[in-house]
Amino acid sequence: MELIIVLVVIAVLIMFLFNNMVSKKNKIEKSLGDIDTYLQTRYDMLNSLFAQLERELDHESTVYAEVTKNRTGFDEIRKAYAENKNNPSAIVKADTGLSSLFTGMRSTFEKYPELQSIQAVIKVMNETVTVENNLNASRRVYNANVTTFRNAIQSFPGVLIANIMGFKDVYSMYKADEAAQSRPKSASEDYYKAKYAKKLENIDKE
């Protein structure tokens, strides 16, 4: 009788640990899905932004070249993500890459005053603020869920069940990116002087 009781207790414990790990894993997948949704929104926003910039800046070769460089980086991130979409780490990598790209675009926006007159560009850049705020919240939830899951599968006795049932830590966590979080600086006075001096020089030659 006592043996049966012990076996029942062990079975209940195993069932509890298993269900607990499944629950924590599902929370990670849900938070990862939220990030993926915002990631798709960012893709759409950047597509709209690049299309507008390329249409408006065909007369300004310097700015157009910089926008085109950013567009190339964007296309590479999107392609890599599409090829590895089933890998949870691919979402984190793509999101991190887009964050750096957005920072570069904001820097370009501040560096070239002529971009600030394009209302469609201003609208998209303003919309990114809301998306970034939502993403930051989702990233924190995701990191917390990953940490909780790791604790569950790495601590005793959960580690035994995790090894038997195939629970593995396949999730990357977000880390602070100082470059992406830093505020872009406006163009320096030297930049303006050089830019407009060159334009005056071209006018004199004509």
C-alpha positions as CSV (number, residue, x, y, z in Angstrom):
1,M,0.0,0.0,0.0
2,E,2.7,2.4,1.0
3,L,4.6,1.6,-2.3
4,I,1.4,2.5,-4.3
5,I,1.1,5.8,-2.4
6,V,4.8,6.6,-3.2
7,L,4.3,5.8,-6.8
8,V,1.1,7.9,-7.0
9,V,3.0,10.8,-5.4
10,I,5.9,10.5,-7.9
11,A,3.4,10.2,-10.8
12,V,1.6,13.4,-9.6
13,L,4.9,15.2,-9.2
14,I,6.1,14.2,-12.7
15,M,2.7,15.3,-14.1
16,F,2.9,18.6,-12.3
17,L,6.4,19.3,-13.4
18,F,5.7,18.4,-17.0
19,N,2.5,20.6,-17.2
20,N,4.4,23.4,-15.5
21,M,7.2,23.3,-18.2
22,V,4.6,23.1,-21.0
23,S,2.9,26.2,-19.6
24,K,6.1,28.1,-19.3
25,K,7.1,27.1,-22.9
26,N,3.8,28.2,-24.2
27,K,4.2,31.6,-22.6
28,I,7.5,32.0,-24.4
29,E,5.9,31.1,-27.7
30,K,3.1,33.6,-27.1
31,S,5.4,36.4,-26.2
32,L,7.6,35.5,-29.2
33,G,4.5,35.6,-31.4
34,D,3.7,39.1,-30.1
35,I,7.2,40.2,-31.1
36,D,6.8,38.6,-34.5
37,T,3.6,40.6,-35.0
38,Y,5.3,43.8,-34.3
39,L,8.2,42.7,-36.5
40,Q,5.8,42.3,-39.5
41,T,4.5,45.8,-38.7
42,R,8.0,47.2,-38.8
43,Y,8.6,45.5,-42.2
44,D,5.5,47.1,-43.6
45,M,6.5,50.5,-42.2
46,L,10.0,50.4,-43.5
47,N,8.7,49.3,-46.9
48,S,6.4,52.3,-47.0
49,L,9.2,54.6,-45.8
50,F,11.8,53.4,-48.4
51,A,9.2,53.7,-51.2
52,Q,8.4,57.2,-50.2
53,L,12.0,58.2,-49.8
54,E,13.1,56.7,-53.1
55,R,10.3,58.5,-54.9
56,E,11.0,61.9,-53.3
57,L,14.8,61.9,-53.3
58,D,15.7,61.0,-56.9
59,H,17.0,64.6,-57.3
60,E,19.3,64.3,-54.3
61,S,22.1,61.8,-55.1
62,T,23.9,62.0,-51.7
63,V,20.8,61.3,-49.6
64,Y,19.5,58.7,-52.1
65,A,22.7,56.8,-51.9
66,E,22.4,56.6,-48.1
67,V,18.8,55.5,-48.2
68,T,19.6,52.9,-50.8
69,K,22.3,51.5,-48.5
70,N,19.8,51.2,-45.7
71,R,17.3,49.6,-48.1
72,T,20.0,46.9,-48.9
73,G,20.4,46.2,-45.2
74,F,16.7,46.0,-44.7
75,D,16.3,43.5,-47.6
76,E,19.1,41.3,-46.2
77,I,17.5,41.2,-42.8
78,R,14.1,40.3,-44.2
79,K,15.5,37.6,-46.5
80,A,17.4,36.0,-43.6
81,Y,14.3,36.0,-41.4
82,A,12.1,34.5,-44.1
83,E,14.6,31.6,-44.6
84,N,14.7,30.8,-40.8
85,K,11.3,31.8,-39.6
86,N,10.7,28.6,-37.7
87,N,13.8,29.2,-35.6
88,P,12.9,31.3,-32.5
89,S,16.3,32.9,-32.5
90,A,15.6,34.2,-36.0
91,I,12.9,36.4,-34.7
92,V,15.2,37.9,-32.0
93,K,18.0,38.4,-34.6
94,A,15.7,40.0,-37.1
95,D,14.1,42.3,-34.5
96,T,17.6,43.4,-33.2
97,G,18.7,44.0,-36.8
98,L,15.7,46.2,-37.5
99,S,16.2,48.2,-34.3
100,S,19.7,49.1,-35.5
101,L,18.4,49.9,-38.9
102,F,15.7,52.2,-37.5
103,T,18.3,54.0,-35.5
104,G,20.3,54.5,-38.7
105,M,17.2,55.8,-40.4
106,R,16.5,58.3,-37.6
107,S,20.1,59.4,-37.8
108,T,19.7,60.0,-41.6
109,F,16.5,61.8,-40.9
110,E,18.2,64.3,-38.6
111,K,21.3,64.6,-40.7
112,Y,19.5,65.8,-43.8
113,P,17.0,68.6,-43.1
114,E,15.5,68.2,-46.5
115,L,13.9,64.9,-45.3
116,Q,12.0,66.7,-42.6
117,S,9.8,68.5,-45.3
118,I,8.4,65.1,-46.5
119,Q,5.2,64.7,-44.5
120,A,4.8,61.0,-45.4
121,V,8.3,60.4,-44.0
122,I,7.5,62.3,-40.8
123,K,4.3,60.3,-40.3
124,V,6.1,56.9,-40.6
125,M,9.0,58.0,-38.3
126,N,6.4,59.1,-35.7
127,E,4.6,55.9,-35.9
128,T,7.8,54.0,-35.2
129,V,7.8,55.5,-31.6
130,T,4.5,53.6,-30.8
131,V,5.8,50.4,-32.3
132,E,9.1,50.7,-30.4
133,N,7.3,51.2,-27.1
134,N,5.1,48.2,-27.6
135,L,8.2,46.1,-28.7
136,N,10.1,47.1,-25.6
137,A,7.3,45.9,-23.4
138,S,7.0,42.6,-25.4
139,R,10.8,42.1,-25.2
140,R,10.8,42.4,-21.4
141,V,7.9,39.9,-21.1
142,Y,9.7,37.5,-23.5
143,N,13.0,37.7,-21.5
144,A,11.1,37.1,-18.2
145,N,9.4,34.1,-19.7
146,V,12.6,32.6,-21.0
147,T,14.3,33.1,-17.6
148,T,11.4,31.4,-15.8
149,F,11.5,28.5,-18.3
150,R,15.3,28.1,-17.9
151,N,15.0,28.0,-14.1
152,A,12.3,25.3,-14.4
153,I,14.3,23.0,-16.7
154,Q,17.7,23.6,-15.1
155,S,16.8,23.2,-11.4
156,F,16.2,19.9,-9.6
157,P,14.0,17.9,-9.9
158,G,12.8,19.7,-13.1
159,V,16.1,19.0,-14.9
160,L,15.4,15.2,-14.7
161,I,11.9,15.6,-16.3
162,A,13.3,18.1,-18.9
163,N,16.0,15.7,-20.0
164,I,13.5,12.8,-20.3
165,M,10.7,14.7,-22.0
166,G,13.0,16.7,-24.3
167,F,12.6,20.2,-23.0
168,K,15.5,22.2,-24.3
169,D,16.6,25.8,-24.0
170,V,16.5,27.0,-27.7
171,Y,15.7,30.6,-27.0
172,S,17.9,33.6,-27.4
173,M,17.4,36.5,-25.0
174,Y,17.5,40.2,-25.8
175,K,20.5,42.1,-24.5
176,A,21.0,45.8,-24.1
177,D,22.2,47.4,-27.3
178,E,23.8,50.7,-26.3
179,A,24.2,51.8,-30.0
180,A,20.6,51.2,-30.7
181,Q,19.4,53.0,-27.6
182,S,21.6,56.1,-28.0
183,R,19.9,59.2,-29.3
184,P,21.1,60.1,-32.9
185,K,22.9,63.4,-33.1
186,S,22.0,66.1,-35.6
187,A,24.5,67.0,-38.3
188,S,27.4,69.2,-37.1
189,E,28.0,72.8,-38.2
190,D,31.0,71.5,-40.2
191,Y,28.8,69.2,-42.2
192,Y,26.4,72.0,-43.1
193,K,29.3,74.3,-44.2
194,A,30.8,71.6,-46.3
195,K,27.5,70.6,-47.9
196,Y,26.4,74.1,-48.9
197,A,29.9,75.2,-49.8
198,K,29.9,72.4,-52.4
199,K,26.6,73.5,-53.7
200,L,27.8,77.1,-54.1
201,E,30.9,75.8,-55.8
202,N,28.7,73.9,-58.3
203,I,26.6,77.0,-58.9
204,D,29.7,79.1,-59.6
205,K,30.9,76.6,-62.2
206,E,27.6,76.9,-64.1
